[in-house]
Amino acid sequence: MGGPVERQSGRKRKASVRETRVSLGQREIYHAYVADQPTKIEFSKDEATHLFHLHNNVLVITLKIANTKVHQILENGGSSADIISLTAYKVMDLGEEALKSSPTPLIGFGGGRVIHEGRIKLPVTFGSGPKSITKKVVDYTSSYNAILGRPTMHMLRAIPSTYHQSMKFPTPCGI
């Protein structure tokens, strides 16, 4: 599932596309480098030796969300929204009154609109500590309790590798 990035006008989206085209035209492409930091993020052969390499698996992780360990979180760079299932949200026992309404529907793979239950800002613990992430709560049936989309991946400046079944991102203490 994806959808428009919340509160982003058509003019702003078009400007972003023009900016990207200019950057690509000038060859300002960063391959697994983190802007503003001299650190390069790399994956080595040794990091993949424990894996069965004929796999074609997606990257599924476990995170601590609002002090609850949540398994089966799909890293999906194709999604423009960070999503948590209504079932997983109810397990956290945060109450539906904490949800804020959001008029922007999500657009599914088939182009269908999905009205979500609301959005909520939750503390999500990554390697360097908790970050505040706005998640859309959706009543859906899936193998995954949550979807980690582009907004969070960009905020973390994370580089995922499905081949290595790993994700790396810069922290104040290194990668």
C-alpha positions in Angstrom: 0.0 0.0 0.0 1.1 3.5 -0.6 -0.4 6.8 -1.4 0.3 10.4 -1.5 2.8 11.8 1.0 0.6 13.6 3.5 0.0 17.3 2.8 2.3 17.5 -0.2 0.8 19.6 -3.0 1.0 18.8 -6.7 3.3 21.8 -7.2 5.7 20.5 -4.5 5.8 17.0 -6.0 6.5 18.4 -9.5 9.3 20.6 -8.1 10.8 17.5 -6.4 10.7 15.6 -9.7 12.4 18.5 -11.5 15.1 18.6 -8.7 15.7 14.9 -9.2 16.1 15.2 -12.9 18.6 18.1 -12.5 20.6 16.0 -10.0 20.6 13.0 -12.3 21.6 15.2 -15.3 24.6 16.5 -13.3 25.6 13.0 -12.2 25.1 13.9 -8.5 24.1 10.4 -7.6 25.0 8.9 -4.2 25.3 5.1 -4.2 25.0 3.9 -0.6 26.8 7.1 0.6 25.2 9.1 3.4 25.0 12.8 2.6 26.6 15.1 5.2 28.7 12.2 6.6 32.0 10.8 5.4 30.9 7.3 6.3 30.2 4.8 3.4 27.6 2.1 4.0 28.7 -1.2 2.6 27.6 -4.9 2.8 30.3 -7.5 2.6 30.3 -11.1 1.4 30.9 -12.2 5.0 27.7 -10.7 6.1 25.8 -13.0 3.8 27.5 -16.4 4.5 24.8 -17.6 6.9 22.0 -17.2 4.3 20.6 -19.6 1.7 21.3 -17.6 -1.4 18.7 -19.0 -3.7 16.2 -17.0 -1.6 14.0 -14.2 -3.0 12.8 -13.0 0.3 11.7 -9.6 1.3 13.3 -7.9 4.3 11.2 -8.5 7.4 12.4 -7.1 10.8 11.4 -6.8 14.4 11.2 -3.4 16.2 10.1 -2.0 19.5 7.1 0.2 18.9 5.6 2.1 21.9 7.4 -0.3 24.3 6.0 -3.4 22.5 8.1 -5.8 20.6 6.5 -6.0 17.1 7.5 -8.9 14.8 6.8 -9.3 11.1 7.5 -5.7 9.9 7.9 -5.5 6.2 10.6 -3.0 4.9 8.9 -1.7 1.7 10.7 1.1 -0.1 7.9 1.1 -2.6 5.4 2.3 0.0 5.0 6.1 0.6 3.3 5.4 4.0 4.4 3.9 7.3 1.6 1.6 8.3 0.6 -0.5 11.3 -2.2 -3.0 11.3 -5.2 -2.3 13.5 -4.7 -5.7 15.1 -1.1 -4.9 16.1 -2.2 -1.4 17.3 -4.9 -2.9 19.6 -2.3 -5.3 21.1 -0.4 -2.2 22.2 -3.5 -1.1 24.1 -3.0 2.6 23.3 -6.7 3.3 22.8 -8.5 4.4 19.7 -9.0 7.9 21.1 -5.2 8.6 20.6 -5.7 8.2 16.8 -5.9 11.5 14.8 -8.1 11.5 11.8 -6.5 11.9 8.4 -8.5 12.8 5.2 -5.9 11.3 2.8 -6.8 7.8 1.8 -4.1 5.2 0.9 -3.9 3.9 -2.6 -3.4 0.2 -2.9 -1.5 -1.7 -5.6 -4.6 -2.1 -7.7 -5.4 1.6 -7.5 -8.1 1.0 -4.9 -8.5 3.5 -2.1 -8.2 2.4 1.5 -9.6 4.5 4.3 -7.4 4.1 7.4 -8.6 4.3 11.0 -6.3 7.3 11.7 -2.7 8.2 12.3 -0.6 8.3 15.4 2.9 9.3 16.3 4.6 6.4 18.0 8.1 6.0 19.5 10.0 3.4 17.4 13.3 2.1 18.7 16.0 1.6 16.1 19.8 1.0 16.8 20.5 4.4 18.2 17.3 4.8 20.3 13.7 5.8 19.8 12.5 8.0 17.0 9.0 9.4 16.7 7.3 8.0 13.6 3.8 8.8 12.3 2.1 5.6 11.4 -1.3 5.1 9.7 -3.4 2.5 11.4 -5.1 0.3 8.8 -7.6 -2.5 9.3 -6.2 -5.0 6.8 -5.4 -8.7 6.6 -1.7 -9.4 5.9 1.2 -11.5 7.0 2.8 -8.3 8.3 2.0 -6.4 11.5 3.4 -3.2 10.0 5.0 -1.7 6.9 8.1 0.5 7.1 7.9 2.8 4.1 10.0 5.5 2.4 9.3 8.2 5.0 11.0 6.3 7.8 13.7 4.9 5.5 14.6 8.4 4.3 14.5 9.8 7.9 16.9 7.1 9.0 19.0 7.4 5.8 18.8 3.6 5.8 20.1 1.3 3.1 18.3 -2.1 3.0 19.7 -5.2 1.4 17.3 -8.0 0.7 20.3 -10.2 -0.5 22.0 -9.8 2.9 18.7 -9.7 4.8 19.9 -6.7 6.6 19.5 -2.9 6.9 22.1 -0.4 7.8 21.9 3.3 8.8 24.1 5.9 10.3 24.0 6.6 14.1 26.0 8.9 16.2 28.1 5.9 17.1 28.7 4.7 13.5 26.8 2.4 11.2 
